[in-house]
Protein backbone atom coordinates (compact mmCIF):
# COMPACT_ATOMS: atom_id res chain seq x y z
CA UNK A 1 0.00 0.00 0.00
CA UNK A 2 2.84 2.39 0.84
CA UNK A 3 4.40 1.69 -2.57
CA UNK A 4 1.17 2.53 -4.37
CA UNK A 5 0.77 5.80 -2.49
CA UNK A 6 4.43 6.71 -3.12
CA UNK A 7 4.04 5.91 -6.84
CA UNK A 8 0.88 8.08 -7.08
CA UNK A 9 2.62 10.98 -5.35
CA UNK A 10 5.62 10.66 -7.71
CA UNK A 11 3.33 10.70 -10.76
CA UNK A 12 1.47 13.76 -9.45
CA UNK A 13 4.69 15.68 -8.78
CA UNK A 14 6.04 14.83 -12.24
CA UNK A 15 2.75 15.87 -13.86
CA UNK A 16 2.69 19.22 -12.06
CA UNK A 17 6.28 19.91 -13.18
CA UNK A 18 5.39 19.10 -16.79
CA UNK A 19 2.27 21.29 -16.70
CA UNK A 20 4.22 24.23 -15.26
CA UNK A 21 6.85 23.99 -18.01
CA UNK A 22 4.20 23.41 -20.70
CA UNK A 23 2.68 26.81 -19.89
CA UNK A 24 5.80 28.56 -21.19
CA UNK A 25 7.34 28.97 -17.78
CA UNK A 26 10.85 27.83 -17.21
CA UNK A 27 14.04 28.24 -19.21
CA UNK A 28 14.14 28.34 -23.01
CA UNK A 29 17.06 28.55 -25.46
CA UNK A 30 16.55 30.84 -28.45
CA UNK A 31 19.40 30.73 -30.98
CA UNK A 32 20.35 33.45 -33.43
CA UNK A 33 21.06 30.59 -35.86
CA UNK A 34 21.18 26.80 -35.46
CA UNK A 35 23.31 26.05 -38.54
CA UNK A 36 26.75 27.01 -39.77
CA UNK A 37 28.36 26.21 -43.13
CA UNK A 38 32.16 26.39 -42.99
CA UNK A 39 32.21 26.32 -46.78
CA UNK A 40 35.34 24.81 -48.32
CA UNK A 41 38.16 24.20 -45.84
CA UNK A 42 41.60 22.63 -46.30
CA UNK A 43 42.50 19.53 -44.33
CA UNK A 44 46.05 20.86 -43.80
CA UNK A 45 44.75 24.04 -42.11
CA UNK A 46 43.50 22.00 -39.15
CA UNK A 47 40.40 22.41 -36.97
CA UNK A 48 37.77 25.09 -37.59
CA UNK A 49 35.51 26.60 -34.94
CA UNK A 50 32.14 28.34 -34.83
CA UNK A 51 30.40 29.83 -31.80
CA UNK A 52 26.60 29.57 -31.62
CA UNK A 53 25.00 32.28 -29.48
CA UNK A 54 21.66 31.94 -27.72
CA UNK A 55 19.47 33.84 -25.28
CA UNK A 56 17.54 32.39 -22.36
CA UNK A 57 14.10 33.68 -23.35
CA UNK A 58 12.41 31.83 -20.50
CA UNK A 59 11.71 33.07 -16.99
CA UNK A 60 13.97 30.71 -15.03
CA UNK A 61 17.74 30.09 -15.11
CA UNK A 62 18.85 27.81 -17.95
CA UNK A 63 21.28 24.99 -17.19
CA UNK A 64 23.00 23.11 -19.99
CA UNK A 65 23.14 19.52 -18.81
CA UNK A 66 25.01 18.03 -21.74
CA UNK A 67 26.05 18.74 -25.33
CA UNK A 68 26.82 15.74 -27.60
CA UNK A 69 28.31 15.73 -31.08
CA UNK A 70 27.40 13.11 -33.68
CA UNK A 71 31.05 12.00 -34.01
CA UNK A 72 34.45 12.30 -32.37
CA UNK A 73 35.64 14.75 -35.03
CA UNK A 74 33.35 17.41 -33.56
CA UNK A 75 33.98 18.87 -30.11
CA UNK A 76 31.44 21.14 -28.37
CA UNK A 77 32.35 23.43 -25.46
CA UNK A 78 29.79 25.19 -23.27
CA UNK A 79 29.44 27.05 -20.00
CA UNK A 80 28.57 25.03 -16.93
CA UNK A 81 27.14 28.10 -15.18
CA UNK A 82 23.36 28.77 -15.24
CA UNK A 83 22.23 31.44 -17.70
CA UNK A 84 19.74 33.85 -16.15
CA UNK A 85 16.58 34.90 -18.00
CA UNK A 86 17.34 37.47 -20.68
CA UNK A 87 21.07 36.71 -20.66
CA UNK A 88 23.14 35.26 -23.49
CA UNK A 89 25.22 32.11 -23.63
CA UNK A 90 27.51 30.42 -26.15
CA UNK A 91 28.25 26.95 -27.43
CA UNK A 92 31.56 26.67 -29.27
CA UNK A 93 31.80 23.82 -31.80
CA UNK A 94 35.14 22.73 -33.26
CA UNK A 95 35.42 20.39 -36.27
CA UNK A 96 38.68 18.54 -36.98
CA UNK A 97 39.00 17.71 -40.71
CA UNK A 98 42.12 15.53 -40.35
CA UNK A 99 41.63 12.34 -42.40
CA UNK A 100 38.08 13.34 -43.41
CA UNK A 101 38.13 14.63 -47.00
CA UNK A 102 34.85 15.42 -48.71
CA UNK A 103 31.53 16.78 -47.51
CA UNK A 104 30.50 16.75 -43.86
CA UNK A 105 27.24 17.46 -42.03
CA UNK A 106 27.34 17.01 -38.26
CA UNK A 107 24.73 17.38 -35.51
CA UNK A 108 25.27 18.71 -32.01
CA UNK A 109 22.46 17.81 -29.60
CA UNK A 110 21.80 19.90 -26.51
CA UNK A 111 20.13 18.78 -23.30
CA UNK A 112 19.01 21.43 -20.81
CA UNK A 113 16.67 21.78 -17.86
CA UNK A 114 14.05 23.12 -20.32
CA UNK A 115 11.50 21.16 -22.35
CA UNK A 116 13.06 21.56 -25.80
CA UNK A 117 16.11 19.67 -27.06
CA UNK A 118 17.77 21.97 -29.62
CA UNK A 119 19.98 20.53 -32.37
CA UNK A 120 22.78 22.53 -34.00
CA UNK A 121 24.32 21.63 -37.40
CA UNK A 122 27.68 22.31 -38.95
CA UNK A 123 28.60 21.48 -42.53
CA UNK A 124 31.20 22.05 -45.21
CA UNK A 125 33.60 20.43 -47.64
CA UNK A 126 37.14 19.33 -46.76
CA UNK A 127 39.82 19.58 -49.46
CA UNK A 128 42.34 16.75 -48.90
CA UNK A 129 46.09 17.29 -48.39
Residue pairs with C-beta under 8 A, 6 or more apart in sequence:
20 26
21 114
21 115
22 115
24 58
25 58
25 59
25 60
26 58
26 59
26 60
26 113
26 114
26 115
27 56
27 58
27 59
27 60
27 61
27 62
27 63
27 83
27 85
27 112
27 113
27 114
28 56
28 57
28 58
28 62
28 114
28 115
28 116
29 54
29 55
29 56
29 57
29 62
29 89
29 110
29 112
29 114
29 116
29 118
30 54
30 55
30 56
30 57
31 52
31 53
31 54
31 118
31 120
32 52
32 53
32 54
33 52
34 52
34 118
34 119
34 120
34 121
35 120
35 121
35 122
35 123
36 50
36 52
36 93
36 120
36 121
36 122
36 123
37 122
37 123
37 124
38 48
38 50
38 95
38 122
38 123
38 124
39 124
39 125
40 124
40 125
40 127
41 48
41 97
41 124
41 125
41 126
41 127
42 97
42 126
42 127
43 97
43 98
43 99
43 100
43 101
43 126
43 127
43 128
43 129
44 129
45 97
46 96
46 97
46 98
47 94
47 95
47 96
47 97
48 94
48 95
48 97
48 124
49 92
49 93
49 94
49 95
50 92
50 93
50 122
51 90
51 91
51 92
51 93
52 90
52 91
52 92
52 93
52 120
53 88
53 89
53 90
54 88
54 89
54 90
54 91
54 118
55 86
55 87
55 88
55 89
56 62
56 83
56 84
56 85
56 86
56 87
56 88
56 89
57 85
57 86
58 85
58 114
59 85
60 85
61 82
61 83
61 84
61 85
62 82
62 83
62 85
62 89
62 112
62 113
62 114
63 82
63 83
63 112
63 113
64 78
64 79
64 80
64 83
64 89
64 91
64 110
64 111
64 112
65 111
65 112
65 113
66 110
66 111
67 76
67 78
67 91
67 108
67 109
67 110
67 111
68 76
68 108
68 109
68 111
69 75
69 76
69 93
69 106
69 107
69 108
70 106
70 107
70 108
70 109
71 106
73 95
73 96
73 97
73 100
73 104
73 106
74 93
74 94
74 95
74 96
74 106
74 108
74 122
75 93
75 94
75 96
76 91
76 92
76 93
76 94
76 108
77 91
77 92
77 93
77 94
78 89
78 90
78 91
78 92
79 89
79 90
83 89
91 108
91 110
91 120
93 108
93 120
93 122
95 104
95 106
95 122
95 124
97 104
97 126
100 126
101 126
101 127
101 128
102 125
102 126
103 123
103 124
103 125
103 126
104 122
104 123
104 124
104 125
104 126
105 121
105 122
105 123
106 121
106 122
106 123
107 119
107 120
107 121
108 119
108 120
108 121
108 122
109 117
109 118
109 119
110 117
110 118
110 119
110 120
111 117
112 118
